[in-house]
Amino acid sequence: MAARHRAREYALQMLYQEEVGGMPMAEVAARFFEGGDAPEEVVAFAVRLATGAAAARGEIDALLRDAIDNWRLERLGTVDRNVLRLAVFEFLHEPATPRVVVIDEAIEVAKRFGGEESGQFVNGILDALRRRLDAAPPGGAITNPSSA
């Protein structure tokens, strides 16, 4: 399994643990790899994704709320919600990774850890958000097409 893919799976598990267990991300990240033998580059990328997504949750959730039609973010399954958060964090803060790669990775992680339709759901949300982000002027605000 590719190192970055494995790191994304770990990052999802850390976000899940933070949300469901109510543990602060700093503590989750500090404990998650204790006693493990994950390669350093996997650990570093996983921690960067998880801590970054947790720190940027307000910004990320605002974008997701605008992108999700007919659903409240809070009503999504915990896995789907956190897969989306990780992918949006990568969209915004990991520009070296092409957005289509981020979407493909998110779909695979959602299929592995989520429900039967998680992959399709994640794909639809992220692809719509990717199009909005790609259309936004550099450094400009992302507009909500339904409010325009």
WONOR-V353728 format. One record per helix or strand. SS is the DSSP state (h for helix, s for strand). FROM is the first residue (numbers start at 1). TO is the last residue. If there is no record, write none. Layout:
SS;FROM;TO / SS;FROM;TO
//
This chain:
h;3;21 / h;25;32 / h;40;55 / h;57;67 / h;73;75 / h;78;93 / h;99;113 / h;118;135
//
